[in-house]
Amino acid sequence: MWRVDCHPLGAGDTVISVDEVNRQAQQIAERGPTKTEIAGLAGDRPYVVIDGLRAGYGKMEILHDFNLQVGRQQSLCLIGPNGAGKSTVLHSIFGFTNIFSGSIVVGESDARRDVTKLTSSQKLREAGIAYILQDKSIFPGMTVEEKILDKYPRLAERRKHRAGVLSGGERRLLEISRALVMEPDVLLVDEPSIGLEPRFIEMVFEILDDLQNTEGKTIIMVEQNAKKGLEFADIGYVLVTGEIAIAGTGNELLNNPEVGKLFLGG
């Protein structure tokens, strides 16, 4: 048996098999949100718009007629079972997948830009989109000083250490800081809490909150700790087999019995 979310099991938690989660989630997906409902969650003033996207890897299609809208200075959290296409959404926005059809547009209504066919480097330089990876882009041989990390006092204390000897939480802060060097407007955040001690999870989410609410960043994240992600985010999507099964505010999804049963351990 396998559990969908990764928070510790409590005495009252129920373990659900992968097949059963996918079966129940697929039933939910049959009555997914409309484009109007998706637009409403973004306040009908979206900054990032994905319209009718079909995307995947090689010739394999993972996302099927996928739609997404999130406003300026909003945060969106994607949750769902493994294989649902959550990371593929981030990969598609940043240019890591094959786009078969559909579009990805970024910007205010009077200055929107179609970024569907831009390369990842173009999206970072020209469209203000940055991707915060899990840990994989850290170069262990480089010093912290070389990674431009004066923003975080904890890392400043270790400025001459090699990045490879930092803790998981410190490495995550390093990755966030690296992504901010180009002063992006949109942050794609892949599993910010994975493998971190609780104190670092809180620290990372506090930084993300500051980036959204103080610096005005738009944040789209994938988070395996569904409860933590939905508590943070303005909007939540539940993905199943490359489609949106449920969309709502973070609080609405936290209080949705179907979401709770499948992804929140209750």
N, C-alpha and C positions, 0 to 999 in steps of 0.2 A: 504493500500500500504506500501511497505517496501523497504528500500534502502540497496544496497549491501555494500557500503563502509560507514565509520563512520565519515568522515570529515563533518563540518557544511555545510548545504545547502546554496548556494548562489542564487541570483536572477535568474541566467540563468540555474540552475541545473534542470534536469529532473528526476522525481521519477519513478522508474520502479518496477513493482511487482516481487515478488520472482519467480512466475511461468514463467514470461516472461524472466527474467534473465537466468533462467535455460534452457529455450527453446532455446534462442539465443546462450548461451554458449555451449549447447550440439551440435548445428550445427557446431560451431567452432571446437569442439573436434573431429569431424569426419575426420579432416585433420590435426591431431596432428603431432609433430616432430618425425623424425626418430632417431634411436640410434646414427647414425653418426652425426646428427645435435646436439644432446645432448652432445656427446663427444667433438665436436668442441668448444662448449661454455666453456668447462673445459680445453681448450687448449690441448686436447688429452693427458693430464697428470693428471688424476683425483686422488684425495686423498680419497674421499668417493665415492663409487660406489654401487648403488642399481640396481640389474639386475633381471627383470622379477618377481617382488615381488607381491605376493598375500597375503594380510594380513587383519586382522580385529579383531573383539571382539566376543568371544564365537565362534559360527559357522557362524557368519555374515561376509562376505567378503566385505571390504570397498575399498581396493586398488586392482586394476585389472591389472596384468602384468605391474607393475609400474617400470619405469627406471629413474635413477637420476645419475648425475655425477657433482662433484664440485671439483676444484683443491685446492691444498695447498694455504693458504692465500687468498682464494676467498670467496665471500659471495653470498648466494643464497636466494632469497625471494620467498615464496610461497603465491600466492593470489588466490582468487576464492570465489564463493558463499558459504554460510553456508552449511555444509554437503558434501562438495566436497572431503574431505579426507585430508585436509592440516595438521591438528594436528595429524592425524593418521600416516602421514609420520614421524613426529618427534617421536611419540610413538613407532613406529616400529623400528626406528634406536636405540632407547634407551632400548627397550625390554619390552614395555608395552602392546604389542598386541600378538595375535596368528599369527604365520607365517605359511601359508599353503604351499607355495612354493617360490622359488627364493632365492636370496642371498644379503647380505649386507657386503661389504668389505671395510676396512679402511687401509690406509697406502700408502707409496711411492711404486713405481713399483717393487723395489727390496726387499721390506719388507711388502708386503700386508698381511692382516690377515682377515680371514672370521669371522665376529663377529655375524653372524645371530642368533646363538643359545646361545650366552652368556647372562647371567643375567645382569640386570641394574648395579649392584654393580661391576661385572666383567668388564663391558664396561667402567665404570668410572676409576677403578683401573688399568686395564690391557691394555685398548685400547685408553685411553685418551679422552673419550667422556663425556661431561657434559651437563646436561639439566637445563636451566634457566627457571623455571616455572613462572607463572603469579604473584602469591603472596601466593599460597596455602601452601608452605612448610616453611614459616616463623613461628617461635615459639614465640608467643606474650609475653611469660613470661621471655624470655632470654634477657639479656642486650646486647646492641650493642657491647660492649667490648668482650663479650663471642663469638660473631660471627666473630671476627677477621677482623675489618674494618678500619684499619689504612690507607688503600689506598685512602680513600675519605675524604677530609677535612671537608665537610659538616656533615658527620656522626661522625667524630672524635669529633666535638663540642658537640655531644649528646651521647657520649660514655657510659654514665651511665643510659640512658633512656631505658625503656622497648621497645622492638621492636614493640609491639602492639600500641604504641602511635606515631610512626613515620608516616609521610605523605606517600601517595601512591608512590611518586617519590623516597623518601628516602628508602622505603621498596624495591623498585625495585633495587636500588643500592646495598642494602643489599643482595638481592638474587644473583645479578651478582658477588659480592665479595665472597659469600659463594661458588659459583660454581668454582671460580678460585683457591680455596685453594689447590686442587689436581693438579693444573697446567695442565689442559687438552689441547689437540691440536684441538679438535672439539667442538664447542659450538652450542647446539640446543637451540634456543631462541623463546619462545612462547609469541607472542603478546607484544613486548617490550613497545609499546606506550599506551596500553589500560588503560583508566581511569586516565591518567596523565595530569597535567597542561602542557601547551606548553613549559615552561622553563625546565621542567624535561624531556620532550620528547627530546629536543635538547641535554640535558646533557647525557641522556642514549645513544643516537646515536653517540655522540662524543666519549663516552667510547668504544662503539662497534667498531667504526672506528679505535681507537687507538689499540684495541685488535687485529684487523685484520692486520692493516698496520704496526704497530710497533712491536707487539709481535708475529705476524705470525699465528694467529688463523684462522681456517676455520670456517665459520659461516653459519648455515642453519637456517632460521627464517620463522615463520609464522607471518604476519602483517596485521591487519585489516585496517590500513590506507595505502591503496595500493600505493598511490602517494609517501608517505614518505618512504615506504619500497623499492620501485623501484628506487627512487633517491639514496638510500644508496647502494643497492646491485649491484654486478657485473653482476649477472644472475637473471632472473626472470622466474618463471613458473606460468602459469595459470592452475589451476586444476579444473576439472569438473567431477563429479561422479567417483572419484577414478582414473582418468586418466589425463595425461597432454594434455591440449588443445592447448596451445601456449607456446613456449620456446624461449627466446632471451636474449640479454643483457638487463640490467635494462633500459637503454635509449631507446632501440628498443621498449620495451613494453610501455614505457611512451608515445611514439610517434605513437603507433599502434591505429588506429581509433576504432577498435572493442574493444580493452581493455579500451580505453578512454570512450567509450559509456557505457560500462557495469560496470566498476569499478572505474573510475576516475572522474565521474560526468561531462563529456564533450563529 
